[in-house]
């Protein structure tokens, strides 16, 4: 046998062996739209949902630092029927790059999320078949007169919603992003007596009142009874304050009382309804009663024109309120500090 004959025979065998593999590869490419996805093993689409918490005053995603539990509901927008839900919590949620795997048929859906440790603990979210049943209600105790009250530090609660999320029937991995809004707020109230008279924390009580304890599926506030939020921590101490002294600046130690409270969502359309109250229990008198939302928006400051009033309330989750008392432990109602901004009061009706 000649070398040419041997060469042609060898090439014929190679072509014969390669042909079935080529046909199989062509079939794979045709079935996957011309693309091969390593590690997927087939051409089915894969869906993931990413959660982002950048609605804060840092304008940066703080999800992995703040959120430790998520529950996602997927809804058919036409019928409102919940077709799929899933909950995850713990270290896996806080891991950088966390995304939830979603198993639904291709289609266009509404995504609703209740997140944070507060969901299911301090806030009740019922089992529901329709999205309108996904309300979130603050658990509350009853006082001696039957009033609704909360006297503990509320665990964090977040809400997210995405409309018109298209889960396409294309191969590959498809990611949708749900942006979260924080619904719990910390309020620290400081009483300072500049006369040097010591303040006894046992002689003061602090509350916030509002009917904001029930949120609808879209995070709007639903009708509810008035809830009284009590301070979960009250303590006394001293603080150094710079005081003018004949043209010089001297540091004077003043007595202070600090109270910490948490409340549910602040809404711009509830101006005048959320009241921060300070009582002198020894005298049985009201030291201060101010509309918290109105005053909070007065110190919007450098964010004026950048974000709306509601966007500011959603992004700001901590409020420090300082009242200066006179020698009678009364607030002169001349000014108030909120988040280090001084408000000079001219309309004492607020």
N, C-alpha and C positions, 0 to 999 in steps of 0.2 A: 504493500500500500504506500502510495506516494505521500509526501509531506502535505501537498495541497489538499489531497483527499482527506487526510487526517484532520487538517485544520477546518475544512468545511463541515466535517462530521461533528467536531467539537462544538463549533458555533451553533450548529443545528440543535444539539442537545441543550445548550445554554438557553437558546430561544424557547425551546419547548418547555423547559423548567420555569423560565421567567414569566411565560405567558399567563398561567393561572394566578400568580401573585399580582401581576399587573392588573388583571381583570378585577381581582378582589380589591386592590387599592383604589381603582377607578370607581368601583361601587361605593366604597367608603367615602370618597371625596364627594360623589354625587349626593349621597344621603345626608352629608353634613354641610351642604352648600359650598363645597370646595375648601373647607377648613378642617384641620385636625386639631383637637383640643387635648393636649397631653394630660393624662391623669383623670380625665372625665369618663372615659370608657364608652360613651355613647354620645348621641347628638342632642339629647334632651336639654332644654333650657334650665338653668339653675337660678333661683331668686334669693337675694339677700336684702335685709333692711339694716341700714346704718342709722344710729341715733346721734344727734348732735345737740349739745347745749351751749350755744353761743349767744343766746339772748341774755347777755349780762353787760355790765358797763366796761368790761375788758374787751368786748367784741371778739372773744376768742373761745374756742371749743373747750369747755371744762367738763365734758361728760365723764371721762374716765376718772376724774378727781372727785366728782360729786354724786354720781348716780350709781347705785349698787343693785338695782332691781328694775326689770322692765316687763310689762305685759302688753302684747300687741294684739289688736283685733283687726281682722280684714273683713270688709263689708261690701256687699253688692250695692252699689249706689242707687239702683232703680228700686229695689225691694227693701233696702235697709237691712237685709238679713245678714247676720254674722256667719260667715262660712268657715272661718278658721281663727284660732287664737293660740297663743303660746306665751308662757312665762319663763323667764330665766333670771337668776340672781347669783350673787357671790363674786368671787374673784374673777371668774371668766368674763363677767360683764364689765368689770373695771379694767380688764386687760386692754392695752393699747391696740387699736384696730379692730375692736370687737364688732361683729355683725351677726344678726340673727338669721339663721336659715329658714326659709319660708317654703311651704309645700302647698301650692294651689295650682289650679288649672290656669292657663293663659286667659287674660281678661283685663278689664279696667276696674279698679277698686278704690274704695276709700279706706285709708289707714287711720286708726285711732290708737293712741297709746296712753296708758296711765303708768307712771314710773316712780321710782323712789321707794324707800323703805316705808314711807307713810301710807302708800297704797296698800290697803288690806289690813293695816294695823290701826292707825289713828283715823283713817278715812275708809269708809265702806264702799265697795264697788260691787253691785249685785251680779249674779249670773244672769245673762240675758241672751235672747235669741235675735233681738232687733237692736240696732245701734242706739235708738233713743232710750234704751234701758241702761246704757252705760253711764249712769250718773255717778257722782262721787260725793258722798255725804260725810261731813265731819262727825265723828262719834263724840257725844257730849254727855255730861253727868247732869244731875238735877240738884238744885239747891234746896234749902228749907222751904222756900216759897214756890218751888216748882220751876224756877227759871233755869234755862239752859246755861251750862257753864263749862269752861275748860280751864284747868289749872296746872297743866303740865306742858313741857316743851314738845311741840309738835315735830314729828319726824318729817323729813323732806318729802314733798309731793311735786311731781312734774306731769305736765300734759303735753301731748303732741298730736298733730293731725296733718294728714296729707291727702288732698283731693285729687282724683283723676290719675292715680298711679297705674300706668300701663305695663302689665306683665306680658311682654310680647312672646310670641311662639317662635323665637329664633334661638339657634344654638348659642352656647356660651353662658357666662355668668352676668346677671343683670342686677344692679344695685339701686335701691330707692332710699332716699334720705328723709327721715322724720326729724324736724326741729322741735325742741322741747321748750316749754315755758314753765318757770318755777312758780308754784302756787303758795308757798309758805314764806313768811317774812319774820325776821327777828327785829324786835323793837327794844332798845335799851333806854330807860328813862333815868336821868340823873337829877337829883335835887342837891343844890349847893347853897349853903348859908354863909354869906360873905361877912356876917357880923361876928363870926367866930363861935357862935352858939352851936353846941354839938347837936347833931341830928340822930334821933333814935329810929331805926328802921321799923321797929315794932309799932310806931305811932303813925305809920302811913300805909295806905293800901293803893294799889295800882291796877287799873282795868282798861281794857279796850272793848267797846261794844259795837256790834254790827250784825246784820242779818245776812252774812256771807258764807254760811256753812255748807251750802249745797251747790255743786257745780254740775252743769249739764254736759252732755257728751262732747259739745263743742267748746267747753271751758267757760261758757257764760255763767253768770250767777243766777240761780233759780230762786223763786220765792222761798223764804225760810223764816223761822222765828229768830228773834234777836238772841245772839249768843254773847255771853260775857266771858272774855278771856282774862284770866287772872295771872298775875306775875308768878312764874314758877321758881324764881329766885330773887330774894331781896337781901341786901347787905349794906352795912354802914362802913365808913372809913374816912380818911382825910386825904386831901389833895392839895398840891401846891399850885397857887394861882398868882400870876403876875399882876400886881396892883400898882397904880400910879402913886408916887409918894413925893410930892413937891418937885415934880419934874424928873425925878429918878424912877427907876423901876425896881420894886421890891417884891420878893416872893413871899406870899403869906399862905400859911396852912389853913385851909377851910374844911369844915365838916361836910361830908357828902353822903348821900344815900342813893344806891343804885338798884334798879329793878329791871329784870329781864322778862319779856313776854314774847310769845309767838302768835301769829294770826294767819288765817287763810288769805286768799287772794285779795289784793287791793284793786279796785276798779274805778276808773276815772268817772264813770257815770253814777258813782255812789258818793260823790262829793257831799259833805255835810252829814252823812249817815254814820260813818265810822268815827267814833269819839274816843279820844284818849283821856282818861280821868285819873286824877290824883286826889286822894281823900286824906284829911287829917283825922284819924280815928280817935285821937284823944279829945279833940274839940267837937267832933261830929260835923266838920265843915268840909266843903270842897275847896281844895287848893287850886286846882286847874281842871278845866274841861275844854279840850280843843279838838276841832275836826282834823284828824290825822292826815287824811288824803289831801285836803286843801293845803295844809302846811307843807306836806311833802312836795307838792308840785310848785310851791313858792321857791324852793331851793333847787329847782331843776338846773339852774345855773348854766354852765358851759355846754350843756346838752340841749339848750333851747335852740330850736330851729334844726337840730340834728335828728331828733327822734320825737314822736308824738307823745302826748301826755300818757296814754295807755302804755306805749312802748317803754317809756321811762319807768313807770310803775312795775312793769314786768321785768325790766332789767335790774332795777334796784331792789335788793332783798334784805337790806339792813338799814335801820334808821336809829340814829342816836339823838335823843331829845334831851336838852338841858334847860331846866328851870332854875333861876336864881331867886332865893327866898330872902325876905327881910328878917329882922330880929324877932318878929312874931311868927316866923315860919309861914308867912303868906307870900304868894307870888304877886309882885307889883303890877303885872300885866303890861309891862313896857316893852319887853323883848323876850325872845326865845331863840335858842340855838338848835338847829336840826342839821345833822351831818356837818358840823362845824360852820354852817352858814348862819349868820345872825339875821333874824327877822325883827325889824322894828315895828311894833304894833301901833296902828293908828285906828283901825276899825276893831274895837273891842268886842263886837258882836260875833266875830269868828271864834 
